[in-house]
Amino acid sequence: MVLEYDFDIVVNEELEDDAGSERLDMSVARARFRKVKTADALRAASPKIRKIFQNAGFDLDSTKSGMSHGYFAEGDVAERERILRALFTNIRAAGIRGEYCGEFDFHQFLYDVKTAKPRVGQRRQVADWTPNPRYKSPATPERRSIHGRIGFALGLAVILFAVLRYLAAAGATP
């Protein structure tokens, strides 16, 4: 099976605003593969290869894009070049010879990178990535449900009936 190694540039605005972030030295523009299987293949590669890609600016997640194979958004040229330069610098510095690549094919990746062309006049169709909150607060209704109201009324009636019965047994009547 031949994987498609097209990727899009995704901007994470939260890193720009977070001054205390440990990842402040990393750029906010990240590259994400369009196909889930390609991202899975990179995640299945050796830790050294994953680290090389992550340090260059790739995410291990995928993104949904309407772009066709072999094209990328025209506005992504500068960030794309920056990320690819960093990737090739990391590969030269660390080396990948003998590392486990699994389904990730470097020759096909290089071919797809070389032959990719900017799509003129097409806006970026990838939404800027925003992380989901880890814990969502539970939705609390403003009013009680009908079952809660009926239960409360029945409980109050039983208590009132018990108090009246106690008073009647004691000889006091209201």
C-alpha positions in Angstrom: 0.0 0.0 0.0 1.4 3.4 -1.0 0.8 6.2 1.5 0.2 9.8 0.6 2.7 12.1 2.3 0.9 15.4 1.8 0.8 17.7 4.8 -0.8 21.0 5.8 0.4 23.7 8.0 -1.8 24.2 11.1 -1.5 27.2 13.4 -1.9 26.7 17.1 -2.9 30.1 18.6 -2.8 28.9 22.2 1.0 28.6 22.1 1.3 32.3 21.0 -0.6 33.4 24.1 0.8 31.1 26.7 3.9 32.9 28.0 4.8 30.3 30.6 4.7 27.4 28.1 7.6 25.0 28.0 7.1 24.8 24.2 7.7 28.6 23.8 10.8 28.0 21.7 8.8 25.9 19.2 7.0 27.7 16.4 3.3 27.9 16.5 2.9 26.7 12.9 3.1 22.9 12.8 2.9 20.4 9.9 0.3 17.6 10.0 -0.2 14.8 7.5 -3.6 14.8 5.7 -4.1 11.1 5.9 -4.5 9.2 9.2 -2.6 6.2 7.9 0.4 8.3 7.1 0.4 9.8 10.7 0.0 6.3 12.0 3.0 5.1 10.0 5.1 7.9 11.5 3.9 7.1 15.0 4.8 3.4 14.4 8.4 4.4 13.3 11.3 4.3 15.8 11.4 6.9 18.6 14.4 8.5 17.0 12.6 9.2 13.7 9.5 10.5 15.5 11.7 12.9 17.5 13.4 14.1 14.3 10.1 14.9 12.8 8.6 16.5 15.9 11.7 18.7 16.5 11.4 19.9 12.9 7.8 21.0 13.4 5.6 18.0 12.5 2.7 16.8 14.7 1.9 13.1 15.0 -1.7 13.8 14.4 -3.6 14.1 11.1 -5.8 16.8 9.7 -8.7 16.9 7.4 -8.2 18.9 4.3 -10.0 19.3 1.0 -6.8 19.7 -0.9 -6.0 17.1 -3.5 -2.9 14.9 -3.5 0.2 16.8 -4.7 -1.0 20.3 -3.8 -0.7 22.6 -0.8 -2.0 26.0 0.0 -0.1 28.9 -1.5 0.1 30.8 1.8 1.9 27.9 3.4 5.1 28.2 1.3 7.2 30.0 3.9 6.3 27.8 6.8 6.5 24.7 4.7 10.1 25.5 3.6 11.1 26.4 7.2 9.8 23.0 8.5 11.3 21.0 5.7 14.7 22.8 6.1 14.6 21.9 9.8 13.7 18.3 9.0 16.5 17.8 6.6 19.0 19.5 9.0 17.8 17.1 11.8 18.1 14.1 9.5 21.7 15.1 8.5 22.6 15.7 12.2 21.1 12.6 13.7 21.1 10.2 10.8 18.4 7.6 10.1 20.4 4.8 8.9 19.4 1.5 10.5 16.4 3.0 12.2 13.0 1.2 12.0 10.7 3.0 9.6 7.9 0.5 9.3 5.4 1.6 6.7 6.8 5.1 6.5 8.7 5.3 3.2 11.3 8.1 3.1 11.8 7.8 -0.6 8.1 8.3 -1.3 8.0 11.1 1.3 10.9 12.9 -0.5 9.2 12.4 -3.9 5.9 13.8 -2.7 7.6 16.8 -1.1 9.6 17.5 -4.3 6.6 17.2 -6.6 4.1 19.0 -4.5 2.9 22.3 -6.0 1.1 25.3 -4.5 -2.6 25.5 -5.3 -3.0 29.1 -6.5 -6.1 31.0 -5.4 -7.3 28.4 -2.9 -7.6 29.5 0.7 -6.5 27.3 3.5 -9.2 24.8 4.3 -7.7 23.5 7.5 -9.2 25.1 10.6 -6.7 26.4 13.1 -6.1 23.8 15.7 -7.5 24.5 19.2 -7.1 21.9 21.9 -10.2 20.4 23.6 -10.4 21.0 27.3 -9.4 17.9 29.3 -12.3 17.9 31.6 -15.6 19.3 30.6 -17.9 20.6 33.4 -21.0 18.6 33.7 -24.2 20.2 32.4 -26.3 21.1 35.4 -30.0 21.9 34.7 -31.3 25.1 36.1 -34.6 23.5 37.1 -35.4 20.2 38.5 -36.9 17.5 36.3 -40.6 16.5 36.6 -39.5 13.3 38.4 -37.6 15.2 41.0 -40.6 17.5 41.6 -43.0 14.6 42.1 -40.6 12.8 44.4 -40.1 15.9 46.5 -43.9 16.5 46.8 -44.5 12.8 47.8 -41.8 12.9 50.4 -43.2 16.2 51.9 -46.7 14.6 52.0 -45.4 11.5 53.8 -43.6 13.7 56.4 -46.7 15.9 56.9 -48.9 12.8 57.2 -46.5 11.3 59.8 -46.4 14.5 61.9 -50.3 14.8 61.9 -50.6 11.2 62.9 -48.1 11.7 65.8 -50.0 14.8 67.0 -53.3 12.9 66.8 -51.9 10.0 68.8 -50.6 12.5 71.4 -54.1 14.0 71.8 -53.4 17.3 70.2 -55.4 18.3 67.1 -54.7 21.2 65.0 
